[in-house]
Amino acid sequence: MTTDVDLTERERAVVNAFQGGYPVVERPFEPAAAAMRDRGVDIDAAGLLETIRDLDERGVLSRFGPLVNAQEIGGTATLVAMHAPADRFDEIVETVNGHREVAHNYEREHPHLNVWFVVSVADGEAQSASSPSDETASDRVAEVLAAIEDETGQETYNLPKQREFRVEAKFYVDGPLDGDGDSVAAGIDLTDLGPDVTPTDESTLSPAERDLILEIQDGVSLTETPYADVADAIGQNVDWVLETVKRFEREGKIRRIGVVPNHYALGYTENGMTVWNVPDEVVPEVGPEIAALPFVTHCYQRPRHEGVWPYNFFAMTHGRSEDESRRRIERVRETMAEYWDVTDDDWDSLFSTQILKKTGIRMAERADANTREQ
């Protein structure tokens, strides 16, 4: 299997090595390169930094650094499905995308629900800046969906996450450190390095923590001392930045730290959202098993909508060819079948046919709304 980009063995090793597990230390490329040498990859800190820079400039990576977990920063996001008739498709999509709360929107193959979008709102977000409100994020989601229904004349189906089993979109390429897709894990984990911190149960952010989140949300600079650069940008000392980033990683505010590949550039063009009507009593058993499949990137329990949407379990897979996608989806079905009697009517696979909008989560507004006064 080859990727859509021409990668050297060293570049493949870098992509595979650190899609997470990057050390939170002042000069992170030095221990990272040493760990790669221990695994048989001939590279030093300067070479590692240069390689990541080049991959980033070529678009193989979308960024480098911490991956912020938006749901832990404040506000909420929900998945929504709706029907857009063919003769009104462009009009309806334009209306939906016109709402600033809509962060992502995809067309997916389904006989009825062909438009799938994400609504992201901050806690207490008002209709306008001039009219403050005490409404909850859920209230605001309902308000946005009501407006979309009124403007389009089409019903929306809210599918909020009820239980998360996995969110880990990692995309490996054939080559060094790619694991075996089953028992041997890909990559290198250096999360044990860095300051010794104790997680807290604080759900809100201090002003300094808010500044940190906003500074790192799109990645960190590709220099020998990226965390010192962050510290300079927000007016903090580097030790505080290192300790806070490490604590956020342990608290779940940061999902992982490392290279974030552009999966399309790596050839992962097949995006299959498999959906399943799993018996409710089986979900707690099935969820972890499906989440453990190495090619499943997202795995959730979501509500059904009687008469329209019978599925309560979502598992996202990605593949580099139609055949690979089909094999991976079949693995999901086989795993499901170990726990309940799966029939053809119990599941479906919705492939995305086009990206309709992709602006990302409005992190600043969610962080601002969840920042406590000092």
LOVEX-297584 format. One record per residue: x, y, z of N, C-alpha, C in turn; residue number from 1; chain; residue in one letter. Coordinates in steps of 0.1 Angstrom, whole numbers, plus 5000, padded with zeros to 4 digits. Layout:
BEGIN
 n.c1 n.c2 n.c3 ca.c1 ca.c2 ca.c3 c.c1 c.c2 c.c3 num cadena residuo
    X    Y    Z     X     Y     Z    X    Y    Z NUM      A       A
...
END
This chain:
BEGIN
 n.c1 n.c2 n.c3 ca.c1 ca.c2 ca.c3 c.c1 c.c2 c.c3 num cadena residuo
 5008 4988 5000  5000  5000  5000 5009 5012 5000   1      A       M
 5006 5022 4991  5014  5034  4991 5005 5046 4993   2      A       T
 5011 5057 4997  5003  5069  5000 5003 5078 4987   3      A       T
 4995 5088 4988  4994  5098  4977 5005 5108 4976   4      A       D
 5014 5107 4986  5026  5116  4986 5038 5108 4986   5      A       V
 5049 5114 4980  5062  5107  4980 5069 5109 4992   6      A       D
 5070 5100 5001  5076  5101  5014 5089 5093 5015   7      A       L
 5099 5098 5020  5111  5090  5023 5109 5081 5035   8      A       T
 5118 5072 5037  5117  5063  5049 5118 5072 5062   9      A       E
 5126 5082 5062  5127  5090  5074 5114 5097 5076  10      A       R
 5108 5103 5065  5095  5110  5067 5084 5101 5071  11      A       E
 5084 5089 5066  5074  5079  5071 5076 5076 5086  12      A       R
 5088 5075 5090  5091  5072  5104 5086 5083 5113  13      A       A
 5088 5096 5108  5084  5107  5116 5069 5108 5117  14      A       V
 5062 5105 5106  5047  5105  5106 5042 5095 5115  15      A       V
 5048 5083 5115  5043  5072  5124 5047 5073 5138  16      A       N
 5059 5080 5141  5064  5079  5154 5056 5087 5164  17      A       A
 5052 5099 5161  5047  5108  5171 5034 5115 5167  18      A       F
 5023 5107 5165  5010  5113  5163 5004 5115 5177  19      A       Q
 5011 5113 5187  5008  5115  5201 5021 5111 5209  20      A       G
 5020 5114 5222  5032  5110  5230 5044 5118 5229  21      A       G
 5043 5131 5224  5054  5139  5223 5058 5145 5236  22      A       Y
 5071 5146 5240  5074  5150  5253 5072 5165 5256  23      A       P
 5067 5168 5268  5064  5182  5272 5076 5187 5280  24      A       V
 5087 5190 5272  5099  5195  5278 5103 5207 5270  25      A       V
 5113 5215 5275  5117  5228  5269 5123 5225 5255  26      A       E
 5130 5215 5253  5136  5211  5240 5131 5197 5236  27      A       R
 5119 5196 5231  5113  5183  5229 5119 5175 5218  28      A       P
 5125 5181 5208  5130  5174  5197 5142 5165 5200  29      A       F
 5149 5168 5211  5161  5161  5215 5157 5147 5221  30      A       E
 5149 5146 5231  5145  5132  5235 5137 5125 5225  31      A       P
 5129 5132 5217  5121  5125  5206 5130 5119 5196  32      A       A
 5141 5126 5192  5150  5120  5182 5158 5108 5189  33      A       A
 5161 5110 5201  5168  5099  5208 5160 5086 5209  34      A       A
 5147 5088 5211  5138  5076  5212 5137 5070 5198  35      A       A
 5137 5078 5187  5136  5072  5174 5149 5065 5171  36      A       M
 5160 5070 5175  5173  5062  5173 5173 5049 5180  37      A       R
 5167 5049 5192  5166  5036  5199 5157 5026 5192  38      A       D
 5148 5031 5183  5140  5022  5175 5145 5020 5161  39      A       R
 5157 5024 5159  5164  5020  5146 5163 5031 5136  40      A       G
 5159 5043 5139  5158  5054  5129 5169 5064 5131  41      A       V
 5177 5065 5121  5189  5074  5122 5185 5088 5120  42      A       D
 5184 5096 5131  5179  5109  5131 5184 5117 5144  43      A       I
 5188 5129 5142  5191  5137  5154 5180 5148 5156  44      A       D
 5181 5156 5166  5171  5166  5169 5169 5176 5158  45      A       A
 5181 5181 5152  5180  5190  5141 5173 5184 5129  46      A       A
 5176 5172 5126  5170  5165  5115 5155 5162 5117  47      A       G
 5151 5159 5129  5137  5157  5132 5129 5170 5130  48      A       L
 5135 5181 5136  5128  5194  5134 5127 5198 5119  49      A       L
 5138 5196 5112  5138  5199  5098 5128 5191 5090  50      A       E
 5127 5178 5093  5117  5169  5087 5103 5173 5089  51      A       T
 5100 5176 5102  5086  5181  5105 5083 5194 5099  52      A       I
 5092 5203 5098  5090  5216  5091 5087 5213 5076  53      A       R
 5095 5205 5070  5093  5202  5056 5079 5195 5053  54      A       D
 5075 5186 5062  5062  5179  5060 5051 5189 5062  55      A       L
 5053 5198 5071  5043  5209  5074 5041 5218 5062  56      A       D
 5053 5222 5056  5052  5231  5045 5046 5225 5033  57      A       E
 5048 5212 5031  5043  5205  5019 5028 5201 5021  58      A       R
 5022 5203 5033  5008  5200  5035 5006 5185 5039  59      A       G
 5017 5178 5042  5015  5164  5047 5010 5164 5061  60      A       V
 5014 5175 5069  5009  5177  5082 5000 5189 5082  61      A       L
 4989 5189 5090  4981  5200  5091 4986 5210 5102  62      A       S
 4994 5204 5112  5000  5212  5122 5008 5203 5131  63      A       R
 5015 5209 5141  5023  5202  5151 5020 5208 5165  64      A       F
 5018 5200 5175  5017  5204  5188 5005 5198 5195  65      A       G
 5000 5204 5206  4988  5199  5213 4975 5199 5205  66      A       P
 4967 5189 5207  4954  5188  5201 4944 5190 5212  67      A       L
 4938 5202 5212  4929  5207  5223 4916 5199 5222  68      A       V
 4911 5195 5233  4898  5188  5234 4887 5199 5237  69      A       N
 4881 5203 5226  4871  5214  5227 4860 5212 5238  70      A       A
 4856 5199 5239  4844  5197  5248 4848 5199 5263  71      A       Q
 4861 5199 5266  4866  5201  5279 4869 5216 5282  72      A       E
 4868 5224 5272  4872  5238  5273 4859 5246 5276  73      A       I
 4848 5241 5273  4835  5248  5276 4826 5248 5264  74      A       G
 4813 5250 5266  4803  5249  5256 4800 5235 5252  75      A       G
 4795 5234 5240  4791  5220  5235 4791 5220 5220  76      A       T
 4792 5208 5215  4790  5206  5200 4782 5194 5198  77      A       A
 4774 5194 5188  4765  5183  5185 4764 5180 5170  78      A       T
 4762 5167 5167  4760  5163  5153 4746 5164 5149  79      A       L
 4743 5169 5137  4729  5171  5133 4728 5166 5118  80      A       V
 4717 5159 5116  4714  5154  5102 4701 5160 5097  81      A       A
 4700 5162 5084  4688  5167  5078 4688 5163 5063  82      A       M
 4676 5165 5058  4674  5161  5043 4673 5174 5035  83      A       H
 4681 5174 5024  4681  5185  5015 4677 5179 5001  84      A       A
 4664 5182 4997  4660  5177  4983 4669 5181 4972  85      A       P
 4671 5173 4962  4681  5176  4952 4678 5190 4945  86      A       A
 4665 5193 4943  4663  5206  4936 4664 5218 4945  87      A       D
 4667 5216 4959  4669  5227  4968 4682 5225 4975  88      A       R
 4690 5216 4971  4702  5212  4979 4711 5224 4981  89      A       F
 4715 5231 4971  4725  5242  4972 4719 5253 4981  90      A       D
 4706 5256 4979  4699  5266  4987 4699 5263 5002  91      A       E
 4696 5251 5005  4695  5246  5019 4709 5246 5025  92      A       I
 4719 5241 5018  4733  5241  5023 4738 5255 5026  93      A       V
 4735 5264 5017  4739  5278  5019 4733 5284 5031  94      A       E
 4720 5281 5034  4713  5286  5046 4719 5280 5058  95      A       T
 4722 5267 5058  4728  5260  5070 4742 5266 5073  96      A       V
 4750 5267 5062  4763  5272  5064 4764 5286 5068  97      A       N
 4753 5294 5065  4753  5308  5069 4752 5310 5084  98      A       G
 4749 5300 5092  4749  5301  5106 4763 5299 5111  99      A       H
 4768 5309 5118  4782  5308  5123 4785 5297 5133 100      A       R
 4774 5292 5139  4776  5281  5148 4778 5268 5141 101      A       E
 4776 5267 5128  4779  5255  5121 4794 5254 5117 102      A       V
 4801 5244 5123  4815  5244  5122 4819 5235 5110 103      A       A
 4813 5223 5108  4816  5214  5098 4803 5210 5091 104      A       H
 4803 5207 5078  4791  5202  5071 4796 5193 5060 105      A       N
 4790 5181 5059  4793  5172  5049 4781 5166 5042 106      A       Y
 4782 5164 5029  4772  5156  5022 4776 5141 5024 107      A       E
 4766 5133 5028  4768  5119  5029 4758 5111 5021 108      A       R
 4762 5099 5017  4754  5090  5009 4743 5084 5018 109      A       E
 4731 5088 5017  4720  5083  5024 4707 5086 5016 110      A       H
 4697 5077 5015  4685  5080  5007 4677 5092 5013 111      A       P
 4679 5095 5025  4671  5106  5031 4680 5117 5038 112      A       H
 4687 5113 5048  4695  5122  5055 4709 5124 5048 113      A       L
 4710 5134 5040  4722  5135  5032 4730 5147 5036 114      A       N
 4726 5155 5045  4734  5167  5050 4737 5165 5065 115      A       V
 4750 5165 5068  4754  5162  5082 4763 5173 5087 116      A       W
 4759 5180 5097  4767  5192  5102 4769 5192 5117 117      A       F
 4779 5199 5121  4782  5200  5136 4779 5215 5140 118      A       V
 4771 5216 5151  4768  5229  5157 4776 5230 5169 119      A       V
 4784 5241 5170  4792  5243  5182 4789 5257 5188 120      A       S
 4786 5257 5201  4782  5269  5208 4789 5270 5221 121      A       V
 4790 5282 5226  4796  5285  5239 4785 5285 5250 122      A       A
 4789 5283 5262  4780  5284  5274 4775 5298 5275 123      A       D
 4762 5300 5276  4756  5313  5278 4757 5322 5266 124      A       G
 4759 5316 5254  4760  5324  5242 4747 5330 5238 125      A       E
 4747 5343 5236  4735  5351  5233 4733 5352 5218 126      A       A
 4720 5355 5215  4717  5357  5201 4726 5368 5195 127      A       Q
 4729 5378 5202  4738  5388  5197 4746 5394 5209 128      A       S
 4757 5400 5206  4766  5405  5216 4759 5416 5225 129      A       A
 4749 5422 5219  4743  5433  5226 4731 5429 5235 130      A       S
 4728 5416 5234  4717  5411  5242 4722 5399 5251 131      A       S
 4728 5401 5262  4733  5390  5270 4722 5380 5275 132      A       P
 4727 5368 5277  4717  5358  5280 4723 5348 5290 133      A       S
 4715 5342 5298  4719  5331  5308 4716 5317 5302 134      A       D
 4712 5316 5290  4708  5303  5284 4720 5294 5284 135      A       E
 4717 5281 5285  4728  5271  5285 4732 5268 5270 136      A       T
 4743 5261 5269  4747  5257  5256 4737 5249 5248 137      A       A
 4730 5240 5256  4720  5231  5250 4708 5240 5245 138      A       S
 4705 5250 5253  4694  5259  5248 4698 5266 5235 139      A       D
 4710 5270 5234  4715  5277  5222 4715 5267 5210 140      A       R
 4719 5255 5212  4718  5245  5201 4704 5244 5196 141      A       V
 4694 5243 5206  4680  5242  5202 4675 5254 5194 142      A       A
 4680 5266 5198  4677  5278  5192 4682 5279 5177 143      A       E
 4694 5274 5175  4700  5274  5162 4693 5264 5153 144      A       V
 4689 5252 5158  4682  5243  5150 4668 5247 5147 145      A       L
 4662 5254 5156  4649  5259  5153 4649 5270 5142 146      A       A
 4660 5278 5142  4661  5288  5132 4664 5281 5118 147      A       A
 4672 5271 5118  4675  5264  5105 4662 5258 5100 148      A       I
 4654 5251 5109  4642  5245  5104 4632 5256 5098 149      A       E
 4631 5267 5105  4622  5278  5101 4627 5283 5087 150      A       D
 4640 5285 5085  4645  5291  5073 4645 5281 5061 151      A       E
 4646 5268 5064  4647  5258  5053 4634 5251 5051 152      A       T
 4625 5250 5061  4613  5242  5060 4616 5227 5061 153      A       G
 4629 5224 5065  4633  5210  5067 4635 5206 5081 154      A       Q
 4631 5194 5086  4633  5190  5100 4648 5187 5102 155      A       E
 4653 5190 5114  4667  5186  5118 4666 5175 5128 156      A       T
 4676 5167 5128  4677  5156  5138 4689 5157 5146 157      A       Y
 4688 5161 5158  4699  5163  5167 4704 5150 5172 158      A       N
 4717 5148 5171  4723  5135  5175 4735 5137 5185 159      A       L
 4732 5143 5196  4743  5146  5206 4750 5133 5211 160      A       P
 4763 5135 5214  4770  5124  5219 4765 5120 5233 161      A       K
 4761 5108 5235  4757  5103  5248 4768 5096 5255 162      A       Q
 4777 5089 5248  4788  5083  5254 4800 5082 5243 163      A       R
 4811 5086 5248  4823  5085  5239 4832 5073 5242 164      A       E
 4834 5065 5232  4843  5054  5234 4857 5056 5229 165      A       F
 4858 5064 5218  4871  5067  5213 4871 5080 5204 166      A       R
 4880 5088 5205  4883  5099  5196 4898 5099 5194 167      A       V
 4903 5093 5183  4918  5092  5182 4921 5090 5167 168      A       E
 4920 5102 5160  4922  5101  5145 4937 5101 5142 169      A       A
 4942 5089 5142  4956  5087  5138 4957 5080 5125 170      A       K
 4966 5084 5116  4967  5079  5103 4982 5075 5100 171      A       F
 4984 5062 5100  4998  5057  5098 5001 5053 5083 172      A       Y
 5013 5054 5080  5017  5050  5066 5027 5038 5067 173      A       V
 5028 5030 5056  5037  5019  5056 5051 5023 5058 174      A       D
 5058 5017 5067  5072  5021  5069 5076 5019 5084 175      A       G
 5087 5025 5088  5092  5023  5101 5082 5028 5112 176      A       P
 5081 5021 5123  5073  5024  5134 5058 5024 5132 177      A       L
 5054 5017 5121  5039  5017  5118 5032 5006 5126 178      A       D
 5038 4998 5135  5032  4988  5142 5027 4977 5132 179      A       G
 5018 4968 5137  5012  4958  5128 4997 4959 5127 180      A       D
 4992 4970 5132  4977  4972  5131 4969 4963 5140 181      A       G
 4976 4955 5149  4969  4946  5157 4974 4946 5171 182      A       D
 4985 4938 5173  4990  4937  5187 5002 4946 5190 183      A       S
 5010 4950 5180  5021  4959  5182 5017 4973 5179 184      A       V
 5017 4982 5189  5012  4996  5187 5022 5004 5178 185      A       A
 5017 5013 5170  5025  5021  5162 5030 5033 5171 186      A       A
 5041 5039 5166  5046  5051  5173 5054 5049 5185 187      A       G
 5057 5060 5191  5065  5061  5203 5058 5070 5214 188      A       I
 5058 5065 5226  5051  5073  5237 5061 5078 5247 189      A       D
 5062 5091 5247  5071  5098  5257 5064 5107 5266 190      A       L
 5051 5103 5269  5043  5111  5278 5048 5111 5292 191      A       T
 5057 5102 5295  5062  5101  5309 5073 5112 5312 192      A       D
 5078 5119 5301  5087  5129  5303 5080 5142 5306 193      A       L
 5087 5152 5312  5081  5165  5315 5079 5166 5330 194      A       G
 5073 5178 5333  5071  5181  5348 5061 5171 5354 195      A       P
 5063 5169 5367  5054  5161  5375 5043 5170 5380 196      A       D
 5031 5167 5375  5020  5176  5379 5008 5167 5384 197      A       V
 4999 5174 5391  4987  5167  5397 4975 5172 5390 198      A       T
 4967 5164 5384  4954  5169  5377 4945 5175 5388 199      A       P
 4937 5184 5383  4927  5191  5392 4913 5187 5386 200      A       T
 4903 5190 5394  4889  5188  5389 4883 5202 5385 201      A       D
 4891 5212 5383  4886  5225  5379 4881 5224 5365 202      A       E
 4868 5229 5363  4862  5228  5350 4863 5241 5342 203      A       S
 4866 5252 5349  4867  5265  5343 4882 5268 5341 204      A       T
 4885 5279 5333  4898  5283  5330 4902 5296 5337 205      A       L
 4914 5298 5341  4919  5311  5345 4922 5319 5333 206      A       S
 4922 5332 5334  4926  5340  5322 4939 5336 5315 207      A       P
 4949 5333 5323  4962  5328  5318 4960 5315 5310 208      A       A
 4952 5306 5316  4950  5293  5309 4942 5295 5296 209      A       E
 4932 5304 5296  4925  5307  5284 4935 5312 5273 210      A       R
 4944 5321 5277  4954  5326  5268 4962 5315 5262 211      A       D
 4966 5306 5271  4974  5294  5266 4966 5286 5256 212      A       L
 4954 5282 5259  4946  5274  5250 4945 5281 5236 213      A       I
 4942 5294 5236  4941  5301  5223 4954 5302 5216 214      A       L
 4965 5302 5223  4978  5303  5216 4982 5290 5210 215      A       E
 4978 5278 5216  4982  5265  5211 4972 5258 5203 216      A       I
 4960 5264 5201  4949  5256  5195 4952 5252 5181 217      A       Q
 4960 5260 5174  4964  5257  5160 4978 5252 5159 218      A       D
 4984 5247 5170  4997  5242  5170 5007 5251 5176 219      A       G
 5019 5247 5177  5030  5255  5182 5041 5257 5171 220      A       V
 5050 5267 5174  5060  5270  5164 5070 5259 5162 221      A       S
 5075 5257 5150  5085  5247  5148 5099 5253 5149 222      A       L
 5103 5254 5162  5116  5259  5166 5121 5249 5176 223      A       T
 5134 5251 5180  5140  5242  5190 5133 5243 5203 224      A       E
 5127 5254 5206  5121  5256  5219 5106 5262 5217 225      A       T
 5097 5253 5213  5084  5258  5210 5076 5263 5222 226      A       P
 5078 5257 5234  5071  5261  5246 5076 5274 5251 227      A       Y
 5089 5277 5249  5094  5291  5252 5087 5301 5244 228      A       A
 5085 5298 5231  5078  5307  5222 5064 5310 5226 229      A       D
 5057 5299 5231  5044  5301  5236 5044 5310 5249 230      A       V
 5054 5308 5258  5055  5316  5270 5057 5330 5266 231      A       A
 5066 5333 5257  5068  5347  5253 5055 5353 5247 232      A       D
 5048 5346 5239  5036  5351  5233 5025 5355 5243 233      A       A
 5024 5348 5254  5013  5350  5264 5018 5357 5276 234      A       I
 5031 5360 5277  5036  5367  5289 5037 5359 5301 235      A       G
 5040 5346 5299  5042  5337  5311 5056 5331 5310 236      A       Q
 5061 5325 5321  5074  5318  5321 5072 5304 5315 237      A       N
 5083 5299 5310  5082  5286  5303 5079 5275 5312 238      A       V
 5083 5275 5325  5080  5264  5334 5065 5264 5336 239      A       D
 5058 5275 5337  5044  5275  5339 5037 5269 5327 240      A       W
 5042 5273 5315  5036  5267  5303 5038 5252 5302 241      A       V
 5049 5247 5305  5052  5233  5305 5043 5225 5315 242      A       L
 5042 5231 5327  5034  5224  5338 5019 5225 5334 243      A       E
 5014 5236 5328  5000  5237  5325 4997 5228 5313 244      A       T
 5005 5227 5303  5003  5219  5292 5002 5204 5296 245      A       V
 5012 5200 5305  5012  5187  5310 5000 5183 5318 246      A       K
 4996 5193 5326  4984  5190  5335 4972 5190 5326 247      A       R
 4970 5198 5316  4959  5198  5307 4959 5184 5299 248      A       F
 4970 5179 5296  4971  5166  5289 4965 5155 5298 249      A       E
 4969 5156 5311  4964  5146  5321 4949 5147 5324 250      A       R
 4945 5160 5323  4930  5163  5327 4921 5160 5315 251      A       E
 4927 5158 5303  4919  5156  5291 4915 5169 5283 252      A       G
 4920 5180 5288  4918  5192  5280 4926 5192 5268 253      A       K
 4937 5185 5268  4945  5182  5256 4945 5167 5253 254      A       I
 4940 5163 5241  4939  5149  5238 4952 5143 5237 255      A       R
 4961 5149 5229  4974  5143  5227 4983 5154 5221 256      A       R
 4996 5152 5220  5006  5161  5215 5015 5155 5205 257      A       I
 5016 5161 5194  5025  5155  5183 5022 5161 5170 258      A       G
 5025 5153 5159  5022  5157  5146 5008 5154 5143 259      A       V
 5001 5163 5135  4987  5160  5131 4987 5159 5116 260      A       V
 4986 5147 5111  4987  5145  5096 4974 5151 5089 261      A       P
 4976 5155 5077  4966  5157  5067 4962 5144 5061 262      A       N
 4952 5138 5066  4949  5124  5062 4946 5122 5047 263      A       H
 4941 5133 5041  4939  5132  5026 4952 5131 5019 264      A       Y
 4962 5139 5024  4975  5139  5018 4982 5125 5019 265      A       A
 4978 5118 5030  4984  5105  5032 4976 5094 5024 266      A       L
 4966 5098 5017  4959  5088  5009 4947 5083 5015 267      A       G
 4943 5088 5027  4931  5083  5034 4919 5090 5029 268      A       Y
 4915 5087 5017  4904  5095  5011 4890 5088 5013 269      A       T
 4890 5076 5018  4877  5069  5020 4873 5071 5034 270      A       E
 4862 5079 5036  4857  5083  5049 4843 5076 5052 271      A       N
 4843 5065 5059  4831  5058  5061 4825 5059 5075 272      A       G
 4813 5065 5076  4806  5066  5089 4797 5054 5090 273      A       M
 4801 5044 5098  4792  5032  5100 4783 5035 5111 274      A       T
 4771 5031 5110  4760  5033  5120 4753 5020 5123 275      A       V
 4750 5018 5136  4745  5005  5140 4733 5006 5150 276      A       W
 4724 4997 5148  4712  4997  5157 4716 4986 5168 277      A       N
 4724 4990 5177  4729  4980  5187 4719 4979 5199 278      A       V
 4715 4967 5203  4707  4966  5215 4713 4974 5227 279      A       P
 4704 4982 5233  4709  4992  5243 4717 4985 5254 280      A       D
 4713 4973 5258  4720  4966  5269 4734 4960 5265 281      A       E
 4736 4960 5252  4749  4955  5247 4759 4966 5245 282      A       V
 4755 4978 5244  4763  4989  5240 4776 4990 5250 283      A       V
 4774 4989 5263  4786  4990  5272 4796 4980 5269 284      A       P
 4793 4968 5264  4803  4958  5260 4808 4960 5246 285      A       E
 4800 4963 5237  4804  4965  5223 4813 4977 5221 286      A       V
 4810 4988 5228  4817  5001  5226 4832 5000 5228 287      A       G
 4837 4994 5239  4851  4993  5240 4858 4984 5230 288      A       P
 4851 4974 5226  4856  4964  5216 4858 4971 5203 289      A       E
 4848 4978 5198  4849  4985  5185 4859 4996 5186 290      A       I
 4860 5003 5198  4870  5014  5200 4884 5008 5199 291      A       A
 4886 4996 5203  4899  4990  5203 4904 4986 5189 292      A       A
 4896 4986 5179  4900  4983  5166 4909 4995 5161 293      A       L
 4921 4993 5157  4931  5003  5155 4927 5013 5144 294      A       P
 4919 5009 5134  4915  5018  5123 4902 5026 5126 295      A       F
 4896 5024 5137  4884  5031  5141 4889 5044 5148 296      A       V
 4885 5056 5142  4890  5069  5147 4881 5076 5156 297      A       T
 4868 5073 5155  4858  5079  5164 4847 5069 5166 298      A       H
 4842 5068 5179  4833  5058  5183 4824 5064 5194 299      A       C
 4811 5065 5191  4801  5071  5200 4788 5063 5201 300      A       Y
 4781 5066 5212  4767  5062  5213 4759 5075 5211 301      A       Q
 4749 5075 5203  4741  5087  5200 4726 5082 5200 302      A       R
 4716 5092 5202  4702  5088  5202 4696 5084 5189 303      A       P
 4686 5075 5190  4678  5072  5178 4668 5083 5176 304      A       R
 4662 5083 5164  4650  5091  5161 4640 5082 5155 305      A       H
 4629 5079 5162  4620  5069  5158 4613 5072 5145 306      A       E
 4613 5062 5136  4607  5063  5123 4616 5069 5113 307      A       G
 4627 5075 5117  4636  5082  5107 4650 5076 5108 308      A       V
 4655 5075 5120  4669  5071  5123 4670 5060 5134 309      A       W
 4671 5048 5130  4671  5037  5140 4684 5034 5147 310      A       P
 4695 5041 5143  4708  5037  5148 4713 5045 5160 311      A       Y
 4719 5038 5169  4724  5045  5182 4739 5044 5184 312      A       N
 4746 5038 5174  4760  5036  5176 4768 5040 5163 313      A       F
 4778 5049 5165  4785  5054  5153 4800 5049 5154 314      A       F
 4806 5044 5144  4820  5041  5143 4826 5046 5130 315      A       A
 4835 5055 5131  4841  5061  5119 4853 5054 5115 316      A       M
 4854 5050 5102  4866  5044  5097 4872 5052 5085 317      A       T
 4885 5051 5083  4891  5057  5071 4899 5047 5064 318      A       H
 4900 5048 5051  4908  5038  5043 4915 5045 5032 319      A       G
 4925 5039 5026  4932  5044  5015 4928 5039 5001 320      A       R
 4917 5031 5002  4911  5026  4989 4898 5020 4993 321      A       S
 4889 5018 4983  4876  5013  4986 4877 4999 4992 322      A       E
 4886 4991 4987  4888  4977  4992 4892 4978 5007 323      A       D
 4902 4987 5010  4906  4987  5024 4894 4992 5033 324      A       E
 4887 5001 5028  4875  5006  5036 4865 4994 5038 325      A       S
 4862 4987 5028  4853  4976  5029 4858 4965 5039 326      A       R
 4871 4962 5038  4877  4953  5048 4875 4957 5062 327      A       R
 4878 4970 5064  4877  4975  5078 4863 4976 5083 328      A       R
 4854 4979 5074  4840  4979  5078 4835 4965 5082 329      A       I
 4840 4955 5074  4837  4941  5076 4842 4937 5090 330      A       E
 4854 4942 5093  4860  4939  5107 4851 4944 5118 331      A       R
 4845 4956 5116  4836  4962  5126 4824 4953 5127 332      A       V
 4818 4948 5115  4806  4940  5115 4809 4927 5122 333      A       R
 4821 4921 5119  4824  4908  5126 4826 4910 5141 334      A       E
 4831 4921 5145  4833  4923  5160 4819 4925 5166 335      A       T
 4810 4932 5159  4797  4934  5164 4790 4921 5166 336      A       M
 4792 4912 5156  4784  4899  5155 4789 4890 5167 337      A       A
 4800 4893 5173  4804  4885  5185 4795 4887 5197 338      A       E
 4787 4898 5196  4780  4902  5208 4765 4902 5206 339      A       Y
 4760 4903 5193  4746  4902  5191 4744 4898 5176 340      A       W
 4731 4894 5173  4728  4889  5160 4726 4900 5150 341      A       D
 4736 4904 5143  4735  4915  5134 4729 4911 5121 342      A       V
 4719 4918 5116  4713  4916  5103 4716 4928 5094 343      A       T
 4713 4926 5081  4716  4937  5072 4708 4950 5075 344      A       D
 4697 4948 5081  4688  4960  5085 4693 4967 5097 345      A       D
 4703 4961 5104  4708  4967  5116 4719 4977 5115 346      A       D
 4724 4979 5103  4735  4988  5101 4736 4994 5087 347      A       W
 4744 5005 5086  4745  5011  5073 4759 5018 5073 348      A       D
 4764 5022 5062  4777  5029  5061 4775 5041 5052 349      A       S
 4777 5053 5057  4775  5065  5050 4788 5071 5046 350      A       L
 4792 5071 5034  4804  5077  5029 4802 5092 5026 351      A       F
 4811 5100 5029  4810  5115  5026 4813 5116 5011 352      A       S
 4805 5125 5004  4807  5127  4990 4813 5141 4987 353      A       T
 4811 5150 4997  4818  5163  4995 4817 5171 5009 354      A       Q
 4828 5179 5011  4828  5188  5022 4821 5200 5019 355      A       I
 4811 5204 5027  4802  5216  5024 4807 5228 5032 356      A       L
 4813 5225 5044  4819  5236  5052 4828 5230 5062 357      A       K
 4839 5237 5064  4849  5232  5074 4856 5244 5080 358      A       K
 4851 5250 5090  4857  5262  5096 4863 5259 5110 359      A       T
 4860 5248 5116  4866  5245  5129 4857 5250 5140 360      A       G
 4860 5245 5152  4853  5250  5164 4857 5264 5168 361      A       I
 4848 5272 5172  4851  5286  5176 4856 5285 5190 362      A       R
 4869 5282 5191  4875  5279  5205 4875 5292 5213 363      A       M
 4878 5303 5207  4879  5316  5215 4866 5319 5222 364      A       A
 4855 5317 5216  4842  5321  5223 4839 5311 5233 365      A       E
 4842 5298 5231  4839  5288  5241 4848 5289 5253 366      A       R
 4861 5293 5250  4871  5295  5261 4867 5307 5269 367      A       A
 4864 5318 5262  4860  5331  5269 4848 5329 5278 368      A       D
 4838 5321 5274  4826  5319  5282 4829 5311 5294 369      A       A
 4840 5303 5293  4843  5294  5304 4855 5298 5313 370      A       N
 4858 5311 5312  4869  5317  5319 4864 5323 5332 371      A       T
 4870 5320 5343  4866  5325  5356 4873 5339 5358 372      A       R
 4867 5348 5366  4873  5360  5369 4884 5358 5380 373      A       E
 4894 5366 5379  4905  5365  5389 4904 5377 5399 374      A       Q
END
